[in-house]
Amino acid sequence: MDEIDRIRELFTARNIKITPQRVAVYRAMRVLGHACAEEVAGEVRKTTPTTTVGTIYNALDCLVEHGLLAKIQTTDNKMYFDINTREHYHLYCEKTHRIEDFEDEGLARIIRAYLARNSVPGFRVTGTRLQLTGTFEK
Ligand SMILES: [Zn+2]
């Protein structure tokens, strides 16, 4: 089974209507990991140059709605999409806008333990999203 077949199967399992654009967008996100819509468009257009940005946005929104992509906003208000939909943290480079996953079980445990002891009045916490902002050394 090739990559496209696996993506089609994934869409079917999630009741997502299969269109070539959605498949192309998901495939691009698997290459990119984290990307803004323009970056996804750039990747998709390598194989299908006529795809419009509107189509890309629609496909991205659809995949977010169905839980195949996560939407993340950086502290400088740029919107990115993430192939990793599990709860995880990010490192965000202010200079290059590069985003990398940051998995730290110790930190996650501290946050979970804190929230278990300290509720937020009038608010039910369903998840955490943490972004460390800085610069990569290389
Ligand atoms: Zn991520």
Backbone and ligand atoms as CSV (ligand in chain L), in Angstrom:
chain,resi,resn,atom,element,x,y,z
A,1,MET,N,N,0.850,-1.200,0.000
A,1,MET,CA,C,0.000,0.000,0.000
A,1,MET,C,C,0.889,1.254,0.000
A,2,ASP,N,N,0.652,2.170,-0.912
A,2,ASP,CA,C,1.499,3.368,-0.918
A,2,ASP,C,C,0.921,4.457,0.004
A,3,GLU,N,N,1.664,5.560,0.086
A,3,GLU,CA,C,1.296,6.619,1.018
A,3,GLU,C,C,-0.105,7.165,0.742
A,4,ILE,N,N,-0.406,7.365,-0.541
A,4,ILE,CA,C,-1.716,7.917,-0.907
A,4,ILE,C,C,-2.843,6.978,-0.452
A,5,ASP,N,N,-2.645,5.678,-0.645
A,5,ASP,CA,C,-3.662,4.712,-0.209
A,5,ASP,C,C,-3.859,4.771,1.303
A,6,ARG,N,N,-2.738,4.917,2.022
A,6,ARG,CA,C,-2.844,4.993,3.494
A,6,ARG,C,C,-3.589,6.251,3.918
A,7,ILE,N,N,-3.342,7.364,3.229
A,7,ILE,CA,C,-4.058,8.609,3.548
A,7,ILE,C,C,-5.551,8.446,3.239
A,8,ARG,N,N,-5.856,7.819,2.104
A,8,ARG,CA,C,-7.263,7.583,1.748
A,8,ARG,C,C,-7.962,6.743,2.810
A,9,GLU,N,N,-7.236,5.730,3.294
A,9,GLU,CA,C,-7.796,4.845,4.307
A,9,GLU,C,C,-8.069,5.608,5.602
A,10,LEU,N,N,-7.116,6.480,5.956
A,10,LEU,CA,C,-7.257,7.312,7.153
A,10,LEU,C,C,-8.483,8.224,7.028
A,11,PHE,N,N,-8.647,8.829,5.863
A,11,PHE,CA,C,-9.805,9.710,5.624
A,11,PHE,C,C,-11.104,8.907,5.751
A,12,THR,N,N,-11.133,7.743,5.155
A,12,THR,CA,C,-12.340,6.899,5.197
A,12,THR,C,C,-12.688,6.552,6.640
A,13,ALA,N,N,-11.654,6.216,7.428
A,13,ALA,CA,C,-11.881,5.850,8.827
A,13,ALA,C,C,-12.468,7.021,9.618
A,14,ARG,N,N,-12.165,8.247,9.190
A,14,ARG,CA,C,-12.657,9.437,9.894
A,14,ARG,C,C,-13.857,10.075,9.192
A,15,ASN,N,N,-14.401,9.362,8.212
A,15,ASN,CA,C,-15.546,9.885,7.455
A,15,ASN,C,C,-15.261,11.208,6.751
A,16,ILE,N,N,-14.065,11.342,6.246
A,16,ILE,CA,C,-13.715,12.544,5.492
A,16,ILE,C,C,-13.843,12.204,4.014
A,17,LYS,N,N,-14.590,13.037,3.307
A,17,LYS,CA,C,-14.736,12.821,1.880
A,17,LYS,C,C,-13.366,12.985,1.216
A,18,ILE,N,N,-12.996,11.995,0.419
A,18,ILE,CA,C,-11.675,12.024,-0.209
A,18,ILE,C,C,-11.706,12.917,-1.445
A,19,THR,N,N,-10.864,13.961,-1.434
A,19,THR,CA,C,-10.668,14.768,-2.638
A,19,THR,C,C,-9.156,14.825,-2.874
A,20,PRO,N,N,-8.747,14.979,-4.120
A,20,PRO,CA,C,-7.297,15.044,-4.390
A,20,PRO,C,C,-6.617,16.176,-3.616
A,21,GLN,N,N,-7.335,17.304,-3.440
A,21,GLN,CA,C,-6.760,18.450,-2.732
A,21,GLN,C,C,-6.514,18.127,-1.262
A,22,ARG,N,N,-7.511,17.486,-0.624
A,22,ARG,CA,C,-7.341,17.143,0.798
A,22,ARG,C,C,-6.197,16.152,0.980
A,23,VAL,N,N,-6.130,15.186,0.075
A,23,VAL,CA,C,-5.044,14.204,0.153
A,23,VAL,C,C,-3.696,14.912,-0.016
A,24,ALA,N,N,-3.623,15.833,-0.993
A,24,ALA,CA,C,-2.374,16.563,-1.249
A,24,ALA,C,C,-1.974,17.417,-0.050
A,25,VAL,N,N,-2.957,18.058,0.584
A,25,VAL,CA,C,-2.681,18.914,1.746
A,25,VAL,C,C,-2.195,18.069,2.924
A,26,TYR,N,N,-2.847,16.939,3.156
A,26,TYR,CA,C,-2.423,16.088,4.278
A,26,TYR,C,C,-1.018,15.534,4.028
A,27,ARG,N,N,-0.787,15.157,2.787
A,27,ARG,CA,C,0.531,14.632,2.422
A,27,ARG,C,C,1.620,15.706,2.614
A,28,ALA,N,N,1.300,16.940,2.238
A,28,ALA,CA,C,2.242,18.050,2.427
A,28,ALA,C,C,2.530,18.255,3.916
A,29,MET,N,N,1.495,18.158,4.744
A,29,MET,CA,C,1.689,18.347,6.182
A,29,MET,C,C,2.549,17.254,6.784
A,30,ARG,N,N,2.464,16.040,6.211
A,30,ARG,CA,C,3.330,14.955,6.705
A,30,ARG,C,C,4.792,15.236,6.375
A,31,VAL,N,N,5.016,15.947,5.295
A,31,VAL,CA,C,6.388,16.331,4.941
A,31,VAL,C,C,6.851,17.482,5.834
A,32,LEU,N,N,5.960,18.466,6.049
A,32,LEU,CA,C,6.350,19.709,6.716
A,32,LEU,C,C,6.308,19.634,8.246
A,33,GLY,N,N,5.400,18.875,8.799
A,33,GLY,CA,C,5.253,18.779,10.259
A,33,GLY,C,C,4.462,19.933,10.833
A,34,HIS,N,N,5.085,21.098,10.866
A,34,HIS,CA,C,4.402,22.343,11.254
A,34,HIS,C,C,4.527,23.293,10.076
A,35,ALA,N,N,3.445,23.951,9.716
A,35,ALA,CA,C,3.529,24.851,8.566
A,35,ALA,C,C,2.370,25.822,8.565
A,36,CYS,N,N,2.622,27.013,8.015
A,36,CYS,CA,C,1.531,27.953,7.795
A,36,CYS,C,C,0.905,27.611,6.437
A,37,ALA,N,N,-0.256,28.183,6.158
A,37,ALA,CA,C,-0.987,27.837,4.937
A,37,ALA,C,C,-0.162,28.089,3.682
A,38,GLU,N,N,0.631,29.162,3.698
A,38,GLU,CA,C,1.448,29.488,2.523
A,38,GLU,C,C,2.499,28.410,2.273
A,39,GLU,N,N,3.075,27.903,3.345
A,39,GLU,CA,C,4.068,26.841,3.207
A,39,GLU,C,C,3.428,25.555,2.677
A,40,VAL,N,N,2.220,25.280,3.151
A,40,VAL,CA,C,1.487,24.106,2.655
A,40,VAL,C,C,1.211,24.287,1.169
A,41,ALA,N,N,0.780,25.499,0.789
A,41,ALA,CA,C,0.513,25.789,-0.618
A,41,ALA,C,C,1.755,25.549,-1.460
A,42,GLY,N,N,2.899,26.006,-0.978
A,42,GLY,CA,C,4.155,25.812,-1.693
A,42,GLY,C,C,4.465,24.346,-1.920
A,43,GLU,N,N,4.236,23.530,-0.899
A,43,GLU,CA,C,4.511,22.097,-0.993
A,43,GLU,C,C,3.521,21.403,-1.940
A,44,VAL,N,N,2.237,21.760,-1.810
A,44,VAL,CA,C,1.199,21.147,-2.656
A,44,VAL,C,C,1.430,21.479,-4.132
A,45,ARG,N,N,1.856,22.720,-4.373
A,45,ARG,CA,C,2.033,23.171,-5.768
A,45,ARG,C,C,3.220,22.521,-6.463
A,46,LYS,N,N,4.077,21.846,-5.699
A,46,LYS,CA,C,5.160,21.096,-6.346
A,46,LYS,C,C,4.575,19.999,-7.237
A,47,THR,N,N,3.433,19.439,-6.821
A,47,THR,CA,C,2.826,18.373,-7.627
A,47,THR,C,C,1.595,18.859,-8.381
A,48,THR,N,N,0.830,19.784,-7.800
A,48,THR,CA,C,-0.351,20.318,-8.482
A,48,THR,C,C,-0.300,21.840,-8.451
A,49,PRO,N,N,0.383,22.431,-9.449
A,49,PRO,CA,C,0.675,23.879,-9.432
A,49,PRO,C,C,-0.548,24.788,-9.456
A,50,THR,N,N,-1.695,24.293,-9.870
A,50,THR,CA,C,-2.854,25.179,-10.028
A,50,THR,C,C,-3.716,25.282,-8.771
A,51,THR,N,N,-3.358,24.581,-7.707
A,51,THR,CA,C,-4.173,24.613,-6.484
A,51,THR,C,C,-4.195,26.022,-5.888
A,52,THR,N,N,-5.391,26.540,-5.625
A,52,THR,CA,C,-5.497,27.903,-5.096
A,52,THR,C,C,-5.325,27.913,-3.579
A,53,VAL,N,N,-4.966,29.091,-3.043
A,53,VAL,CA,C,-4.804,29.215,-1.597
A,53,VAL,C,C,-6.144,28.948,-0.898
A,54,GLY,N,N,-7.246,29.390,-1.514
A,54,GLY,CA,C,-8.574,29.148,-0.943
A,54,GLY,C,C,-8.846,27.662,-0.757
A,55,THR,N,N,-8.489,26.885,-1.752
A,55,THR,CA,C,-8.666,25.437,-1.683
A,55,THR,C,C,-7.814,24.839,-0.561
A,56,ILE,N,N,-6.595,25.360,-0.456
A,56,ILE,CA,C,-5.691,24.883,0.599
A,56,ILE,C,C,-6.294,25.172,1.970
A,57,TYR,N,N,-6.782,26.412,2.150
A,57,TYR,CA,C,-7.389,26.784,3.430
A,57,TYR,C,C,-8.583,25.895,3.761
A,58,ASN,N,N,-9.444,25.665,2.767
A,58,ASN,CA,C,-10.611,24.809,3.007
A,58,ASN,C,C,-10.202,23.407,3.423
A,59,ALA,N,N,-9.212,22.864,2.730
A,59,ALA,CA,C,-8.745,21.507,3.047
A,59,ALA,C,C,-8.143,21.472,4.457
A,60,LEU,N,N,-7.345,22.491,4.796
A,60,LEU,CA,C,-6.737,22.552,6.135
A,60,LEU,C,C,-7.822,22.609,7.210
A,61,ASP,N,N,-8.825,23.476,6.999
A,61,ASP,CA,C,-9.908,23.600,7.984
A,61,ASP,C,C,-10.643,22.280,8.157
A,62,CYS,N,N,-10.907,21.614,7.042
A,62,CYS,CA,C,-11.601,20.331,7.076
A,62,CYS,C,C,-10.805,19.308,7.891
A,63,LEU,N,N,-9.503,19.262,7.668
A,63,LEU,CA,C,-8.664,18.279,8.361
A,63,LEU,C,C,-8.532,18.609,9.855
A,64,VAL,N,N,-8.573,19.911,10.183
A,64,VAL,CA,C,-8.567,20.308,11.595
A,64,VAL,C,C,-9.881,19.869,12.245
A,65,GLU,N,N,-11.004,20.146,11.563
A,65,GLU,CA,C,-12.323,19.771,12.081
A,65,GLU,C,C,-12.420,18.283,12.382
A,66,HIS,N,N,-11.795,17.480,11.544
A,66,HIS,CA,C,-11.868,16.025,11.707
A,66,HIS,C,C,-10.728,15.462,12.560
A,67,GLY,N,N,-9.961,16.349,13.163
A,67,GLY,CA,C,-8.953,15.895,14.119
A,67,GLY,C,C,-7.684,15.315,13.520
A,68,LEU,N,N,-7.449,15.545,12.234
A,68,LEU,CA,C,-6.218,15.025,11.634
A,68,LEU,C,C,-5.072,16.021,11.701
A,69,LEU,N,N,-5.413,17.285,11.906
A,69,LEU,CA,C,-4.398,18.320,12.083
A,69,LEU,C,C,-4.793,19.169,13.282
A,70,ALA,N,N,-3.808,19.774,13.916
A,70,ALA,CA,C,-4.087,20.739,14.972
A,70,ALA,C,C,-3.733,22.124,14.447
A,71,LYS,N,N,-4.460,23.117,14.965
A,71,LYS,CA,C,-4.190,24.494,14.575
A,71,LYS,C,C,-3.452,25.132,15.726
A,72,ILE,N,N,-2.351,25.783,15.462
A,72,ILE,CA,C,-1.630,26.443,16.546
A,72,ILE,C,C,-1.343,27.887,16.155
A,73,GLN,N,N,-1.362,28.719,17.178
A,73,GLN,CA,C,-1.075,30.123,16.947
A,73,GLN,C,C,0.165,30.469,17.761
A,74,THR,N,N,1.131,31.073,17.118
A,74,THR,CA,C,2.346,31.429,17.846
A,74,THR,C,C,2.114,32.729,18.595
A,75,THR,N,N,3.029,33.068,19.478
A,75,THR,CA,C,2.849,34.274,20.290
A,75,THR,C,C,2.866,35.545,19.449
A,76,ASP,N,N,3.444,35.495,18.240
A,76,ASP,CA,C,3.374,36.686,17.386
A,76,ASP,C,C,2.213,36.580,16.390
A,77,ASN,N,N,1.210,35.750,16.764
A,77,ASN,CA,C,-0.066,35.669,16.046
A,77,ASN,C,C,0.004,35.094,14.647
A,78,LYS,N,N,0.982,34.252,14.382
A,78,LYS,CA,C,0.990,33.551,13.107
A,78,LYS,C,C,0.262,32.225,13.298
A,79,MET,N,N,-0.546,31.855,12.300
A,79,MET,CA,C,-1.313,30.622,12.389
A,79,MET,C,C,-0.551,29.488,11.699
A,80,TYR,N,N,-0.384,28.407,12.414
A,80,TYR,CA,C,0.296,27.244,11.870
A,80,TYR,C,C,-0.581,26.009,12.011
A,81,PHE,N,N,-0.270,25.023,11.216
A,81,PHE,CA,C,-0.939,23.737,11.330
A,81,PHE,C,C,0.090,22.705,11.760
A,82,ASP,N,N,-0.390,21.697,12.463
A,82,ASP,CA,C,0.508,20.724,13.088
A,82,ASP,C,C,0.007,19.320,12.786
A,83,ILE,N,N,0.893,18.475,12.287
A,83,ILE,CA,C,0.529,17.095,11.979
A,83,ILE,C,C,0.374,16.271,13.264
A,84,ASN,N,N,0.992,16.753,14.330
A,84,ASN,CA,C,0.947,16.044,15.607
A,84,ASN,C,C,-0.253,16.538,16.416
A,85,THR,N,N,-1.281,15.706,16.566
A,85,THR,CA,C,-2.502,16.146,17.247
A,85,THR,C,C,-2.530,15.726,18.717
A,86,ARG,N,N,-1.497,14.998,19.168
A,86,ARG,CA,C,-1.430,14.660,20.595
A,86,ARG,C,C,-1.059,15.907,21.382
A,87,GLU,N,N,-1.364,15.888,22.686
A,87,GLU,CA,C,-0.993,17.039,23.508
A,87,GLU,C,C,0.535,17.100,23.608
A,88,HIS,N,N,1.102,18.181,23.189
A,88,HIS,CA,C,2.546,18.344,23.280
A,88,HIS,C,C,2.880,19.832,23.290
A,89,TYR,N,N,4.114,20.126,23.595
A,89,TYR,CA,C,4.549,21.515,23.695
A,89,TYR,C,C,5.401,21.881,22.486
A,90,HIS,N,N,5.644,23.184,22.357
A,90,HIS,CA,C,6.417,23.662,21.215
A,90,HIS,C,C,7.559,24.578,21.612
A,91,LEU,N,N,8.590,24.510,20.808
A,91,LEU,CA,C,9.652,25.500,20.851
A,91,LEU,C,C,9.438,26.378,19.628
A,92,TYR,N,N,9.428,27.665,19.824
A,92,TYR,CA,C,9.177,28.578,18.712
A,92,TYR,C,C,10.322,29.576,18.599
A,93,CYS,N,N,10.947,29.601,17.438
A,93,CYS,CA,C,12.075,30.509,17.215
A,93,CYS,C,C,11.571,31.859,16.703
A,94,GLU,N,N,11.840,32.882,17.485
A,94,GLU,CA,C,11.382,34.242,17.126
A,94,GLU,C,C,12.038,34.754,15.852
A,95,LYS,N,N,13.268,34.298,15.593
A,95,LYS,CA,C,13.989,34.803,14.432
A,95,LYS,C,C,13.549,34.122,13.147
A,96,THR,N,N,13.509,32.804,13.163
A,96,THR,CA,C,13.251,32.057,11.924
A,96,THR,C,C,11.814,31.560,11.816
A,97,HIS,N,N,11.022,31.698,12.892
A,97,HIS,CA,C,9.652,31.196,12.969
A,97,HIS,C,C,9.577,29.673,12.891
A,98,ARG,N,N,10.721,29.026,13.131
A,98,ARG,CA,C,10.715,27.563,13.119
A,98,ARG,C,C,10.024,27.051,14.382
A,99,ILE,N,N,9.211,26.014,14.203
A,99,ILE,CA,C,8.528,25.400,15.341
A,99,ILE,C,C,9.000,23.959,15.448
A,100,GLU,N,N,9.336,23.552,16.650
A,100,GLU,CA,C,9.660,22.144,16.869
A,100,GLU,C,C,8.873,21.619,18.043
A,101,ASP,N,N,8.521,20.331,17.957
A,101,ASP,CA,C,7.848,19.708,19.088
A,101,ASP,C,C,8.799,19.627,20.262
A,102,PHE,N,N,8.238,19.780,21.428
A,102,PHE,CA,C,9.014,19.708,22.651
A,102,PHE,C,C,8.266,18.795,23.612
A,103,GLU,N,N,8.799,17.620,23.787
A,103,GLU,CA,C,8.151,16.653,24.675
A,103,GLU,C,C,8.959,16.593,25.953
A,104,ASP,N,N,8.351,16.927,27.055
A,104,ASP,CA,C,9.031,16.867,28.341
A,104,ASP,C,C,8.034,16.307,29.351
A,105,GLU,N,N,8.141,15.001,29.600
A,105,GLU,CA,C,7.172,14.336,30.468
A,105,GLU,C,C,7.231,14.914,31.880
A,106,GLY,N,N,8.420,15.294,32.331
A,106,GLY,CA,C,8.558,15.856,33.674
A,106,GLY,C,C,7.778,17.155,33.817
A,107,LEU,N,N,7.893,18.019,32.830
A,107,LEU,CA,C,7.172,19.294,32.840
A,107,LEU,C,C,5.660,19.059,32.733
A,108,ALA,N,N,5.271,18.133,31.872
A,108,ALA,CA,C,3.844,17.813,31.712
A,108,ALA,C,C,3.272,17.316,33.037
A,109,ARG,N,N,4.064,16.491,33.745
A,109,ARG,CA,C,3.606,15.947,35.029
A,109,ARG,C,C,3.424,17.080,36.049
A,110,ILE,N,N,4.344,18.014,36.074
A,110,ILE,CA,C,4.254,19.146,37.014
A,110,ILE,C,C,2.991,19.967,36.724
A,111,ILE,N,N,2.741,20.240,35.459
A,111,ILE,CA,C,1.567,21.042,35.082
A,111,ILE,C,C,0.276,20.300,35.437
A,112,ARG,N,N,0.232,18.991,35.103
A,112,ARG,CA,C,-0.973,18.198,35.429
A,112,ARG,C,C,-1.213,18.164,36.941
A,113,ALA,N,N,-0.135,17.964,37.701
A,113,ALA,CA,C,-0.266,17.885,39.161
A,113,ALA,C,C,-0.726,19.225,39.723
A,114,TYR,N,N,-0.175,20.300,39.163
A,114,TYR,CA,C,-0.564,21.630,39.634
A,114,TYR,C,C,-2.050,21.873,39.379
A,115,LEU,N,N,-2.493,21.534,38.166
A,115,LEU,CA,C,-3.880,21.781,37.803
A,115,LEU,C,C,-4.837,20.865,38.567
A,116,ALA,N,N,-4.361,19.692,38.955
A,116,ALA,CA,C,-5.191,18.789,39.744
A,116,ALA,C,C,-5.428,19.370,41.145
A,117,ARG,N,N,-4.448,20.071,41.670
A,117,ARG,CA,C,-4.568,20.668,43.007
A,117,ARG,C,C,-5.191,22.064,42.970
A,118,ASN,N,N,-4.986,22.774,41.888
A,118,ASN,CA,C,-5.442,24.165,41.811
A,118,ASN,C,C,-6.393,24.338,40.630
A,119,SER,N,N,-7.690,24.328,40.915
A,119,SER,CA,C,-8.618,24.514,39.811
A,119,SER,C,C,-8.671,25.996,39.440
A,120,VAL,N,N,-9.082,26.275,38.236
A,120,VAL,CA,C,-9.249,27.651,37.793
A,120,VAL,C,C,-10.732,27.988,37.993
A,121,PRO,N,N,-11.026,28.966,38.869
A,121,PRO,CA,C,-12.435,29.264,39.174
A,121,PRO,C,C,-13.254,29.542,37.916
A,122,GLY,N,N,-14.362,28.832,37.787
A,122,GLY,CA,C,-15.278,29.074,36.680
A,122,GLY,C,C,-14.783,28.563,35.340
A,123,PHE,N,N,-13.780,27.700,35.359
A,123,PHE,CA,C,-13.224,27.231,34.093
A,123,PHE,C,C,-12.804,25.770,34.228
A,124,ARG,N,N,-13.234,24.958,33.236
A,124,ARG,CA,C,-12.839,23.549,33.239
A,124,ARG,C,C,-11.699,23.363,32.247
A,125,VAL,N,N,-10.543,23.014,32.720
A,125,VAL,CA,C,-9.365,22.829,31.851
A,125,VAL,C,C,-9.493,21.488,31.120
A,126,THR,N,N,-9.395,21.531,29.802
A,126,THR,CA,C,-9.460,20.288,29.018
A,126,THR,C,C,-8.131,19.976,28.337
A,127,GLY,N,N,-7.197,20.893,28.408
A,127,GLY,CA,C,-5.905,20.618,27.797
A,127,GLY,C,C,-4.947,21.759,28.058
A,128,THR,N,N,-3.704,21.538,27.764
A,128,THR,CA,C,-2.724,22.614,27.908
A,128,THR,C,C,-1.923,22.721,26.629
A,129,ARG,N,N,-1.508,23.902,26.352
A,129,ARG,CA,C,-0.699,24.162,25.181
A,129,ARG,C,C,0.392,25.122,25.618
A,130,LEU,N,N,1.598,24.684,25.526
A,130,LEU,CA,C,2.689,25.500,26.012
A,130,LEU,C,C,3.665,25.745,24.878
A,131,GLN,N,N,4.057,26.998,24.732
A,131,GLN,CA,C,5.031,27.345,23.712
A,131,GLN,C,C,6.183,28.079,24.370
A,132,LEU,N,N,7.357,27.528,24.236
A,132,LEU,CA,C,8.550,28.220,24.717
A,132,LEU,C,C,9.080,29.047,23.561
A,133,THR,N,N,9.251,30.334,23.782
A,133,THR,CA,C,9.722,31.226,22.743
A,133,THR,C,C,11.203,31.531,22.962
A,134,GLY,N,N,11.952,31.548,21.889
A,134,GLY,CA,C,13.376,31.838,22.007
A,134,GLY,C,C,14.039,31.735,20.657
A,135,THR,N,N,15.320,31.394,20.671
A,135,THR,CA,C,16.028,31.226,19.409
A,135,THR,C,C,16.825,29.924,19.456
A,136,PHE,N,N,16.852,29.218,18.346
A,136,PHE,CA,C,17.669,28.012,18.270
A,136,PHE,C,C,19.119,28.435,18.121
A,137,GLU,N,N,20.016,27.669,18.734
A,137,GLU,CA,C,21.431,28.049,18.697
A,137,GLU,C,C,22.098,27.703,17.373
A,138,LYS,N,N,21.483,26.818,16.619
A,138,LYS,CA,C,22.006,26.539,15.278
A,138,LYS,C,C,20.884,26.141,14.344
L,1,ZN,ZN,ZN,3.773,20.240,17.172
